[in-house]
Amino acid sequence: MPLITATISPVEIVYSVISALLGLVVGSFLNVCIDRLPHGESILNPPSHCQSCHHRLVMADLIPLFSYLRLHGHCRYCQSSIPRRIFWVELATGIIFALLYQHYGLSAELGIMVLYTGMFIIIFVIDLEHGLILNKIVYPGMMFALLVAIFLSPLWLGDWPSSGIVNAGIGGGIGFAIFLLLTIISRGGMGWGDVKLAAFIGFTIGFPLVLVALIMGAILGGVVAVILLVTKKRGRRETIPFGPFLSLAAMITLLWGNNILHWYIGLL
Ligand SMILES: [Zn+2]
């Protein structure tokens, strides 16, 4: 089988574009979650409003990417600047949704992936902005991942061990154990949030993919830490939140984890 299929049918392209557009809209909703969840606010009520002047936003203010660009990143009513993150989260979610469709096609797996990815994006940004990994995302995420493993035995969990729940349980256990150890060794460099997130990731992708995600997260975190240190953007004693790297690695693993695993096994 060729590694990359050169031809993509027009139908595939149309579905990919639809997925990307849906991703933009979902990205806009993820921004609402990112704005409100750390403050304990409801994500449904009140309707979308400016974070500065609290003016209710109308349809024209809520078109993903477009509204941000048209208003040059400023609120239409009070001119206060809107975080650039709004734009990037929308764009990233659009791209990731198109990639997820390419990988999973129209399937139950795609729906599950969309939910996981949404949670990982929220965790990524909230940890980056607040240094927090919220239980109200991680705990429901864990429950959901275990239910998926029990009732669906998802394909990406692979075929060893044969039961989805055993596989997910081992993945979660490994994530939990490794990060518990790191938390103890690092004495505050990592927190409980990271331990729970690693367990959650393990439940979603199982064993052995959990190892791919954790190692990739460590490499990404290490590279960025060195870059920040060299460019003097951060001091030697400042800690860097690890959740964003873990979340990013988890999303990459959901997309290409099996390819990475086979490539690595091929090296041995
Ligand atoms: Zn405003």
Boltz pocket constraint, residues with backbone or C-beta under 6 A from the ligand:
constraints:
  - pocket:
      binder: B
      contacts: [[A, 50], [A, 51], [A, 52], [A, 53], [A, 54], [A, 55], [A, 75], [A, 76], [A, 77], [A, 78], [A, 79], [A, 80]]
      max_distance: 6.0
